[in-house]
Amino acid sequence: MDSNTIQILIAMVVYMAAVIGIGIVFAKRANTNSENYFLGGRSLGPWVTAMSAEASDMSGWLLMGLPGVAYWCGLADAAWTAIGLAIGTYFKLLRKIISHGQQNGVLRNDVSTNEILKAYALFERALLYDWCLCNGNYSLFNYSQSLMPMFLDGFRV
């Protein structure tokens, strides 16, 4: 074995030891009873729970489905599939944020969540379209920061 192979082997062994060590430490802490194991001792907040649910939802697809698409159709199709998944996840999260804003009285209830989401998506596309027409001659970030409050004021209570 050459030195490069030995370095890779050492890195893999150190990584596996760290993962196993972390697993043992947290398994001892979580296995005091089954409620601690399955529910995290009921100490997890709603954001952690939501992120865990999303990660579980996406992990099967990302670990098995996306590599299958890459193998079957090629890397370009897999890349576009991943981009589509990211955009879908983004809009799913936006829908939840809008719904939460409506429930808490921050956003108007006389307009549906879907209508606000459609208007927001239209606003984003219009910003990108204008930026492309201007050949990127201005900061998209700064311009959207100045326009976004005007757009959102129409939906605030």
C-alpha positions in Angstrom: 0.0 0.0 0.0 1.2 3.5 -0.8 1.0 6.4 1.6 -2.1 7.9 -0.1 -4.0 4.7 0.5 -2.9 4.5 4.1 -4.0 8.1 4.7 -7.5 7.3 3.2 -7.7 4.2 5.4 -6.7 6.1 8.5 -9.3 8.8 7.7 -12.0 6.2 7.3 -11.1 4.4 10.5 -11.1 7.7 12.5 -14.4 8.7 11.0 -16.0 5.3 11.8 -14.7 5.4 15.3 -16.1 8.9 15.8 -19.5 7.8 14.5 -19.6 4.7 16.7 -18.4 6.7 19.7 -21.2 9.3 19.2 -23.7 6.5 18.8 -22.6 4.8 22.0 -22.7 8.0 24.0 -26.2 9.0 22.9 -27.5 5.4 23.0 -26.6 5.3 26.7 -28.3 8.6 27.3 -31.4 7.8 25.4 -32.0 4.3 26.6 -33.0 5.1 30.1 -36.6 4.2 29.0 -38.5 3.8 25.8 -40.1 7.2 26.0 -36.7 8.9 26.0 -35.6 6.8 23.1 -38.7 7.3 20.9 -39.8 10.8 21.9 -36.5 12.4 23.0 -37.8 12.7 26.5 -40.5 15.1 25.1 -37.9 17.8 25.2 -37.7 18.5 21.4 -39.2 21.7 20.2 -41.5 22.0 17.2 -38.8 23.2 14.8 -36.5 20.2 15.7 -39.5 17.9 15.2 -40.4 19.5 11.9 -36.8 19.3 10.6 -36.6 15.7 11.7 -39.8 14.8 9.8 -38.5 16.6 6.7 -35.1 14.9 6.9 -36.8 11.5 7.3 -39.0 12.3 4.3 -36.1 13.3 2.1 -33.6 10.7 3.2 -35.1 7.7 1.5 -35.3 9.6 -1.8 -31.9 11.1 -1.6 -30.1 7.9 -0.5 -31.8 5.5 -2.9 -34.0 7.3 -5.4 -31.6 10.0 -6.6 -28.6 7.7 -7.1 -31.0 5.4 -9.1 -32.0 8.3 -11.3 -28.4 9.2 -11.8 -27.5 5.6 -12.8 -30.6 5.1 -15.0 -30.8 8.5 -16.7 -27.5 10.2 -16.2 -26.1 12.9 -13.9 -27.9 15.8 -15.8 -31.3 14.3 -15.1 -30.4 13.7 -11.5 -29.2 17.3 -11.1 -32.4 18.7 -12.5 -34.4 16.3 -10.3 -32.5 17.5 -7.2 -33.1 21.2 -8.2 -36.8 20.4 -8.6 -36.8 18.8 -5.2 -35.1 21.8 -3.6 -37.6 24.2 -5.2 -40.5 22.1 -4.1 -39.2 21.9 -0.5 -38.6 25.7 -0.5 -42.2 26.3 -1.6 -43.5 23.8 0.9 -41.7 25.6 3.7 -43.0 29.0 2.4 -46.6 27.6 2.5 -46.1 26.6 6.2 -44.6 30.0 7.0 -47.6 31.8 5.4 -50.1 29.5 7.1 -48.4 30.1 10.4 -48.5 33.9 9.8 -52.2 33.7 9.0 -52.9 31.7 12.2 -51.1 34.2 14.3 -52.8 37.2 12.9 -49.7 38.6 11.1 -51.0 38.0 7.6 -54.5 38.5 6.2 -57.0 35.7 6.4 -59.3 37.0 3.6 -56.7 35.8 1.1 -55.9 32.1 0.9 -52.5 30.7 1.7 -52.3 29.5 -1.9 -53.0 32.9 -3.3 -50.3 34.5 -1.2 -47.9 31.8 -2.2 -48.7 32.3 -5.9 -48.3 36.1 -5.6 -45.0 35.6 -3.8 -43.8 33.2 -6.5 -44.8 35.6 -9.2 -42.9 38.4 -7.4 -39.8 36.2 -7.2 -40.0 35.3 -10.9 -40.6 39.0 -11.9 -37.5 40.1 -9.9 -35.3 37.4 -11.5 -36.7 38.2 -15.0 -36.0 41.9 -14.6 -32.5 41.2 -13.3 -31.8 39.0 -16.3 -33.2 41.6 -18.7 -30.8 44.2 -17.1 -27.9 41.7 -17.6 -27.4 41.6 -13.8 -26.3 45.2 -13.7 -27.7 45.7 -10.2 -27.6 43.8 -6.9 -30.5 41.4 -6.9 -30.2 41.1 -3.1 -30.3 44.9 -2.4 -33.1 45.4 -4.9 -35.3 42.6 -3.5 -34.6 44.0 0.0 -36.0 47.4 -1.0 -39.0 45.9 -2.8 -40.0 43.0 -0.5 -41.4 45.2 2.3 -43.7 47.0 -0.2 -44.9 43.7 -1.6 -45.5 42.1 1.9 -47.4 45.2 3.2 -50.3 44.2 1.0 -50.7 41.0 2.9 -50.0 42.2 6.5 -52.9 42.7 8.9 
